[in-house]
């Protein structure tokens, strides 16, 4: 196996690990609704 291929595979594994952790954090945050910004505040801050 070439070095370039090994490097690419390692980068893909690192990305997959990062992506899975990001999704899991998002799912945990969705379960804890207290961490979310109230829609009223979002709409007020985005109003032009």
PDB file of N, CA, C and O in Angstrom:
ATOM      1  N   UNK A   1       0.842  -1.184   0.000  1.00  0.00           N
ATOM      2  CA  UNK A   1       0.000   0.000   0.000  1.00  0.00           C
ATOM      3  C   UNK A   1       0.883   1.242   0.000  1.00  0.00           C
ATOM      4  O   UNK A   1       1.887   1.301   0.710  1.00  0.00           O
ATOM      5  N   UNK A   2       0.511   2.208  -0.782  1.00  0.00           N
ATOM      6  CA  UNK A   2       1.333   3.415  -0.883  1.00  0.00           C
ATOM      7  C   UNK A   2       1.086   4.355   0.288  1.00  0.00           C
ATOM      8  O   UNK A   2       0.053   4.283   0.953  1.00  0.00           O
ATOM      9  N   UNK A   3       2.050   5.236   0.530  1.00  0.00           N
ATOM     10  CA  UNK A   3       1.911   6.222   1.621  1.00  0.00           C
ATOM     11  C   UNK A   3       0.732   7.151   1.375  1.00  0.00           C
ATOM     12  O   UNK A   3      -0.003   7.503   2.297  1.00  0.00           O
ATOM     13  N   UNK A   4       0.561   7.546   0.100  1.00  0.00           N
ATOM     14  CA  UNK A   4      -0.518   8.458  -0.251  1.00  0.00           C
ATOM     15  C   UNK A   4      -1.869   7.819   0.062  1.00  0.00           C
ATOM     16  O   UNK A   4      -2.761   8.477   0.598  1.00  0.00           O
ATOM     17  N   UNK A   5      -2.018   6.566  -0.265  1.00  0.00           N
ATOM     18  CA  UNK A   5      -3.263   5.857  -0.011  1.00  0.00           C
ATOM     19  C   UNK A   5      -3.510   5.707   1.489  1.00  0.00           C
ATOM     20  O   UNK A   5      -4.637   5.884   1.953  1.00  0.00           O
ATOM     21  N   UNK A   6      -2.460   5.381   2.251  1.00  0.00           N
ATOM     22  CA  UNK A   6      -2.590   5.257   3.711  1.00  0.00           C
ATOM     23  C   UNK A   6      -3.007   6.583   4.323  1.00  0.00           C
ATOM     24  O   UNK A   6      -3.851   6.622   5.219  1.00  0.00           O
ATOM     25  N   UNK A   7      -2.427   7.652   3.847  1.00  0.00           N
ATOM     26  CA  UNK A   7      -2.759   8.979   4.354  1.00  0.00           C
ATOM     27  C   UNK A   7      -4.222   9.318   4.065  1.00  0.00           C
ATOM     28  O   UNK A   7      -4.922   9.868   4.914  1.00  0.00           O
ATOM     29  N   UNK A   8      -4.667   8.984   2.866  1.00  0.00           N
ATOM     30  CA  UNK A   8      -6.057   9.247   2.495  1.00  0.00           C
ATOM     31  C   UNK A   8      -7.030   8.437   3.333  1.00  0.00           C
ATOM     32  O   UNK A   8      -8.081   8.936   3.733  1.00  0.00           O
ATOM     33  N   UNK A   9      -6.677   7.189   3.596  1.00  0.00           N
ATOM     34  CA  UNK A   9      -7.539   6.345   4.425  1.00  0.00           C
ATOM     35  C   UNK A   9      -7.594   6.864   5.858  1.00  0.00           C
ATOM     36  O   UNK A   9      -8.653   6.861   6.485  1.00  0.00           O
ATOM     37  N   UNK A  10      -6.448   7.311   6.373  1.00  0.00           N
ATOM     38  CA  UNK A  10      -6.420   7.861   7.731  1.00  0.00           C
ATOM     39  C   UNK A  10      -7.269   9.125   7.802  1.00  0.00           C
ATOM     40  O   UNK A  10      -8.014   9.325   8.762  1.00  0.00           O
ATOM     41  N   UNK A  11      -7.156   9.973   6.793  1.00  0.00           N
ATOM     42  CA  UNK A  11      -7.952  11.205   6.760  1.00  0.00           C
ATOM     43  C   UNK A  11      -9.441  10.871   6.716  1.00  0.00           C
ATOM     44  O   UNK A  11     -10.243  11.533   7.375  1.00  0.00           O
ATOM     45  N   UNK A  12      -9.815   9.854   5.948  1.00  0.00           N
ATOM     46  CA  UNK A  12     -11.218   9.455   5.869  1.00  0.00           C
ATOM     47  C   UNK A  12     -11.711   8.931   7.211  1.00  0.00           C
ATOM     48  O   UNK A  12     -12.826   9.246   7.625  1.00  0.00           O
ATOM     49  N   UNK A  13     -10.888   8.132   7.898  1.00  0.00           N
ATOM     50  CA  UNK A  13     -11.276   7.631   9.229  1.00  0.00           C
ATOM     51  C   UNK A  13     -11.434   8.784  10.212  1.00  0.00           C
ATOM     52  O   UNK A  13     -12.383   8.811  10.995  1.00  0.00           O
ATOM     53  N   UNK A  14     -10.494   9.746  10.171  1.00  0.00           N
ATOM     54  CA  UNK A  14     -10.582  10.903  11.061  1.00  0.00           C
ATOM     55  C   UNK A  14     -11.858  11.689  10.797  1.00  0.00           C
ATOM     56  O   UNK A  14     -12.539  12.115  11.729  1.00  0.00           O
ATOM     57  N   UNK A  15     -12.177  11.877   9.519  1.00  0.00           N
ATOM     58  CA  UNK A  15     -13.391  12.612   9.153  1.00  0.00           C
ATOM     59  C   UNK A  15     -14.631  11.855   9.627  1.00  0.00           C
ATOM     60  O   UNK A  15     -15.553  12.456  10.179  1.00  0.00           O
ATOM     61  N   UNK A  16     -14.655  10.546   9.413  1.00  0.00           N
ATOM     62  CA  UNK A  16     -15.811   9.754   9.848  1.00  0.00           C
ATOM     63  C   UNK A  16     -15.984   9.803  11.360  1.00  0.00           C
ATOM     64  O   UNK A  16     -17.111   9.860  11.852  1.00  0.00           O
ATOM     65  N   UNK A  17     -14.882   9.781  12.098  1.00  0.00           N
ATOM     66  CA  UNK A  17     -14.940   9.888  13.557  1.00  0.00           C
ATOM     67  C   UNK A  17     -15.491  11.244  13.971  1.00  0.00           C
ATOM     68  O   UNK A  17     -16.353  11.326  14.846  1.00  0.00           O
ATOM     69  N   UNK A  18     -15.002  12.296  13.352  1.00  0.00           N
ATOM     70  CA  UNK A  18     -15.471  13.652  13.642  1.00  0.00           C
ATOM     71  C   UNK A  18     -16.954  13.793  13.318  1.00  0.00           C
ATOM     72  O   UNK A  18     -17.717  14.359  14.100  1.00  0.00           O
ATOM     73  N   UNK A  19     -17.361  13.270  12.150  1.00  0.00           N
ATOM     74  CA  UNK A  19     -18.751  13.390  11.710  1.00  0.00           C
ATOM     75  C   UNK A  19     -19.683  12.649  12.668  1.00  0.00           C
ATOM     76  O   UNK A  19     -20.744  13.167  13.018  1.00  0.00           O
ATOM     77  N   UNK A  20     -19.304  11.457  13.092  1.00  0.00           N
ATOM     78  CA  UNK A  20     -20.137  10.686  14.010  1.00  0.00           C
ATOM     79  C   UNK A  20     -20.292  11.414  15.347  1.00  0.00           C
ATOM     80  O   UNK A  20     -21.387  11.478  15.905  1.00  0.00           O
ATOM     81  N   UNK A  21     -19.179  11.964  15.856  1.00  0.00           N
ATOM     82  CA  UNK A  21     -19.234  12.693  17.131  1.00  0.00           C
ATOM     83  C   UNK A  21     -20.124  13.927  17.004  1.00  0.00           C
ATOM     84  O   UNK A  21     -20.875  14.243  17.927  1.00  0.00           O
ATOM     85  N   UNK A  22     -20.050  14.618  15.882  1.00  0.00           N
ATOM     86  CA  UNK A  22     -20.874  15.809  15.664  1.00  0.00           C
ATOM     87  C   UNK A  22     -22.361  15.444  15.641  1.00  0.00           C
ATOM     88  O   UNK A  22     -23.185  16.141  16.232  1.00  0.00           O
ATOM     89  N   UNK A  23     -22.692  14.367  14.967  1.00  0.00           N
ATOM     90  CA  UNK A  23     -24.083  13.918  14.905  1.00  0.00           C
ATOM     91  C   UNK A  23     -24.571  13.499  16.283  1.00  0.00           C
ATOM     92  O   UNK A  23     -25.693  13.828  16.669  1.00  0.00           O
ATOM     93  N   UNK A  24     -23.741  12.778  17.026  1.00  0.00           N
ATOM     94  CA  UNK A  24     -24.134  12.339  18.367  1.00  0.00           C
ATOM     95  C   UNK A  24     -24.338  13.532  19.300  1.00  0.00           C
ATOM     96  O   UNK A  24     -25.262  13.528  20.113  1.00  0.00           O
ATOM     97  N   UNK A  25     -23.473  14.564  19.189  1.00  0.00           N
ATOM     98  CA  UNK A  25     -23.669  15.770  20.015  1.00  0.00           C
ATOM     99  C   UNK A  25     -24.979  16.467  19.641  1.00  0.00           C
ATOM    100  O   UNK A  25     -25.709  16.934  20.515  1.00  0.00           O
ATOM    101  N   UNK A  26     -25.269  16.534  18.364  1.00  0.00           N
ATOM    102  CA  UNK A  26     -26.514  17.149  17.910  1.00  0.00           C
ATOM    103  C   UNK A  26     -27.731  16.392  18.405  1.00  0.00           C
ATOM    104  O   UNK A  26     -28.723  17.002  18.803  1.00  0.00           O
ATOM    105  N   UNK A  27     -27.665  15.076  18.384  1.00  0.00           N
ATOM    106  CA  UNK A  27     -28.783  14.271  18.878  1.00  0.00           C
ATOM    107  C   UNK A  27     -28.984  14.468  20.376  1.00  0.00           C
ATOM    108  O   UNK A  27     -30.121  14.551  20.843  1.00  0.00           O
ATOM    109  N   UNK A  28     -27.897  14.543  21.128  1.00  0.00           N
ATOM    110  CA  UNK A  28     -27.993  14.774  22.568  1.00  0.00           C
ATOM    111  C   UNK A  28     -28.587  16.149  22.838  1.00  0.00           C
ATOM    112  O   UNK A  28     -29.408  16.308  23.742  1.00  0.00           O
ATOM    113  N   UNK A  29     -28.177  17.135  22.062  1.00  0.00           N
ATOM    114  CA  UNK A  29     -28.704  18.486  22.230  1.00  0.00           C
ATOM    115  C   UNK A  29     -30.191  18.525  21.904  1.00  0.00           C
ATOM    116  O   UNK A  29     -30.945  19.228  22.577  1.00  0.00           O
ATOM    117  N   UNK A  30     -30.625  17.798  20.903  1.00  0.00           N
ATOM    118  CA  UNK A  30     -32.037  17.770  20.533  1.00  0.00           C
ATOM    119  C   UNK A  30     -32.883  17.143  21.639  1.00  0.00           C
ATOM    120  O   UNK A  30     -34.042  17.515  21.821  1.00  0.00           O
ATOM    121  N   UNK A  31     -32.308  16.195  22.376  1.00  0.00           N
ATOM    122  CA  UNK A  31     -33.040  15.576  23.489  1.00  0.00           C
ATOM    123  C   UNK A  31     -33.186  16.547  24.659  1.00  0.00           C
ATOM    124  O   UNK A  31     -34.177  16.490  25.388  1.00  0.00           O
ATOM    125  N   UNK A  32     -32.210  17.438  24.847  1.00  0.00           N
ATOM    126  CA  UNK A  32     -32.251  18.408  25.944  1.00  0.00           C
ATOM    127  C   UNK A  32     -32.715  19.742  25.381  1.00  0.00           C
ATOM    128  O   UNK A  32     -31.901  20.580  24.993  1.00  0.00           O
ATOM    129  N   UNK A  33     -34.012  19.930  25.339  1.00  0.00           N
ATOM    130  CA  UNK A  33     -34.593  21.120  24.722  1.00  0.00           C
ATOM    131  C   UNK A  33     -34.225  22.408  25.464  1.00  0.00           C
ATOM    132  O   UNK A  33     -34.347  23.494  24.898  1.00  0.00           O
ATOM    133  N   UNK A  34     -33.784  22.308  26.699  1.00  0.00           N
ATOM    134  CA  UNK A  34     -33.436  23.508  27.461  1.00  0.00           C
ATOM    135  C   UNK A  34     -32.207  24.198  26.872  1.00  0.00           C
ATOM    136  O   UNK A  34     -31.985  25.381  27.131  1.00  0.00           O
ATOM    137  N   UNK A  35     -31.412  23.483  26.092  1.00  0.00           N
ATOM    138  CA  UNK A  35     -30.211  24.064  25.493  1.00  0.00           C
ATOM    139  C   UNK A  35     -30.534  24.862  24.234  1.00  0.00           C
ATOM    140  O   UNK A  35     -29.682  25.589  23.723  1.00  0.00           O
ATOM    141  N   UNK A  36     -31.753  24.731  23.735  1.00  0.00           N
ATOM    142  CA  UNK A  36     -32.108  25.364  22.475  1.00  0.00           C
ATOM    143  C   UNK A  36     -32.548  26.812  22.692  1.00  0.00           C
ATOM    144  O   UNK A  36     -33.098  27.157  23.737  1.00  0.00           O
ATOM    145  N   UNK A  37     -32.298  27.646  21.694  1.00  0.00           N
ATOM    146  CA  UNK A  37     -32.695  29.053  21.743  1.00  0.00           C
ATOM    147  C   UNK A  37     -34.192  29.139  21.417  1.00  0.00           C
ATOM    148  O   UNK A  37     -34.636  28.560  20.425  1.00  0.00           O
ATOM    149  N   UNK A  38     -34.969  29.847  22.232  1.00  0.00           N
ATOM    150  CA  UNK A  38     -36.406  29.971  21.952  1.00  0.00           C
ATOM    151  C   UNK A  38     -36.649  30.607  20.580  1.00  0.00           C
ATOM    152  O   UNK A  38     -35.943  31.535  20.184  1.00  0.00           O
ATOM    153  N   UNK A  39     -37.649  30.101  19.866  1.00  0.00           N
ATOM    154  CA  UNK A  39     -37.934  30.583  18.519  1.00  0.00           C
ATOM    155  C   UNK A  39     -38.256  32.080  18.514  1.00  0.00           C
ATOM    156  O   UNK A  39     -37.914  32.776  17.558  1.00  0.00           O
ATOM    157  N   UNK A  40     -38.897  32.577  19.550  1.00  0.00           N
ATOM    158  CA  UNK A  40     -39.212  33.996  19.627  1.00  0.00           C
ATOM    159  C   UNK A  40     -37.936  34.843  19.578  1.00  0.00           C
ATOM    160  O   UNK A  40     -37.880  35.868  18.898  1.00  0.00           O
ATOM    161  N   UNK A  41     -36.925  34.398  20.304  1.00  0.00           N
ATOM    162  CA  UNK A  41     -35.647  35.119  20.319  1.00  0.00           C
ATOM    163  C   UNK A  41     -34.973  35.053  18.960  1.00  0.00           C
ATOM    164  O   UNK A  41     -34.422  36.052  18.499  1.00  0.00           O
ATOM    165  N   UNK A  42     -35.005  33.908  18.316  1.00  0.00           N
ATOM    166  CA  UNK A  42     -34.396  33.761  16.988  1.00  0.00           C
ATOM    167  C   UNK A  42     -35.058  34.708  16.006  1.00  0.00           C
ATOM    168  O   UNK A  42     -34.379  35.431  15.276  1.00  0.00           O
ATOM    169  N   UNK A  43     -36.394  34.703  15.987  1.00  0.00           N
ATOM    170  CA  UNK A  43     -37.127  35.551  15.058  1.00  0.00           C
ATOM    171  C   UNK A  43     -36.870  37.034  15.326  1.00  0.00           C
ATOM    172  O   UNK A  43     -36.714  37.828  14.399  1.00  0.00           O
ATOM    173  N   UNK A  44     -36.830  37.392  16.619  1.00  0.00           N
ATOM    174  CA  UNK A  44     -36.585  38.792  16.977  1.00  0.00           C
ATOM    175  C   UNK A  44     -35.187  39.233  16.510  1.00  0.00           C
ATOM    176  O   UNK A  44     -35.029  40.337  15.988  1.00  0.00           O
ATOM    177  N   UNK A  45     -34.184  38.380  16.694  1.00  0.00           N
ATOM    178  CA  UNK A  45     -32.815  38.737  16.339  1.00  0.00           C
ATOM    179  C   UNK A  45     -32.590  38.707  14.823  1.00  0.00           C
ATOM    180  O   UNK A  45     -31.684  39.376  14.326  1.00  0.00           O
ATOM    181  N   UNK A  46     -33.380  37.959  14.098  1.00  0.00           N
ATOM    182  CA  UNK A  46     -33.218  37.885  12.656  1.00  0.00           C
ATOM    183  C   UNK A  46     -34.075  38.902  11.911  1.00  0.00           C
ATOM    184  O   UNK A  46     -33.916  39.087  10.705  1.00  0.00           O
ATOM    185  N   UNK A  47     -34.975  39.553  12.622  1.00  0.00           N
ATOM    186  CA  UNK A  47     -35.849  40.537  11.982  1.00  0.00           C
ATOM    187  C   UNK A  47     -35.014  41.681  11.437  1.00  0.00           C
ATOM    188  O   UNK A  47     -34.073  42.155  12.073  1.00  0.00           O
ATOM    189  N   UNK A  48     -35.382  42.101  10.259  1.00  0.00           N
ATOM    190  CA  UNK A  48     -34.630  43.190   9.607  1.00  0.00           C
ATOM    191  C   UNK A  48     -35.368  44.493   9.795  1.00  0.00           C
ATOM    192  O   UNK A  48     -34.909  45.535   9.326  1.00  0.00           O
TER     193      UNK A  48
END
